[in-house]
Amino acid sequence: MRQKIVSFDKDEVGDWLAVLSCGHTRHVRHNPPWFNRPWVEPAKSREEFLGTELNCKKCEKLDL
C-alpha cells in the first residue's frame, strides 16, 4: 500500500527512516550495492522527497 513520506528520523543505529502518512516507518538506507539512495544523506535532498510515496509493508499486512 502506497503512503506519503511526511518526515524522516533515525533508528537506534543511525540509519534513516522515512515516517509515512499512515504512522509507520520504512528504512531508506544508502548502503551500496544493496541500497542505492544517496539522496537520503543531505538534509536538502530528504526535504525534496517529502510527499513521495513508498510502499508500506505493514499496511499491506493489515489489509490482508
C-alpha positions in Angstrom: 0.0 0.0 0.0 1.4 3.4 -1.0 1.9 6.0 1.7 3.5 9.5 1.5 6.7 10.4 3.3 5.9 13.0 5.9 9.2 13.3 7.7 12.5 11.5 8.4 14.0 10.1 11.6 16.9 7.8 12.5 16.8 4.4 14.2 18.9 3.3 17.1 21.9 2.6 15.0 21.7 5.8 12.9 20.0 4.5 9.8 17.5 6.8 8.2 13.8 6.0 8.4 11.0 7.6 6.3 8.0 8.3 8.5 4.9 7.6 6.4 1.5 9.3 6.5 0.0 6.1 8.0 2.3 6.4 11.0 4.5 3.5 10.1 8.2 3.8 9.2 10.4 2.4 6.5 14.2 2.3 6.3 15.7 4.4 3.5 19.3 3.4 3.8 22.1 4.3 1.5 24.1 1.2 1.7 25.6 0.3 -1.8 25.4 -2.1 -3.5 22.3 -3.3 -1.8 20.5 0.0 -1.4 21.5 3.0 -3.6 19.8 6.0 -2.0 22.4 8.8 -1.9 19.6 11.3 -1.7 18.9 10.3 1.9 22.3 11.7 3.3 21.9 15.5 2.7 19.1 17.3 4.5 18.1 19.3 1.4 17.7 16.1 -0.6 15.5 14.5 2.1 13.3 17.6 2.1 12.8 17.2 -1.7 11.5 13.7 -1.1 8.7 14.7 1.4 5.4 13.8 -0.2 6.9 11.0 -2.2 5.1 7.7 -1.9 6.7 4.5 -0.7 5.2 1.1 -0.3 4.2 0.4 3.4 4.6 -3.3 4.1 3.0 -3.0 7.5 -0.2 -1.6 5.9 -0.2 -4.3 3.4 -0.1 -7.0 6.1 -3.0 -5.2 7.9 -5.0 -5.1 4.7 -5.0 -8.9 4.2 
